[in-house]
Amino acid sequence: MNLRFAAAIAILAVALFGFSGKGGEPSPLSPVPAGIYRDAISQAEAVSQTMSSRDKQILAGLYAAAAKAVAADGNLTQPAIGTTAKLREFHVAVLNFVWRGYGDNLPGKYPALAPAVESAMKRALGDDVKALDREAAIRTLEALAWAFR
């Protein structure tokens, strides 16, 4: 399975499940994060307070679907997302398709957003290229979904 196919799965999941309900309400797809994951998303949670309900809803659905896609990818014989570098590639691909494409959001709409999400990923997963701790990646993506609830 290649990275584009994994991104397509995430996009499909967002299209099917991520945009029902009102922005700003907790989603059953995004459990309340704890420990390091709760700490990691503090900046993202603060940025979410400056965002429109629609944009929060898009990101909450995007990250919930991405967590499910990363989990499903781990069940494959040859996972496409096996390193932190591949997770970053997947993350960028999904953001380009959903946030910029479906959401029609231009880069820089929320200047603090990218640094906040990057900070969350680095704090939870580290900054080195290494084998993916899939459970940590899933929990980080779920925490980001919760931050944009």
Order of alpha helices (4+ residues) and beta strands (2+ residues): alpha-alpha-alpha-alpha-alpha-alpha-alpha
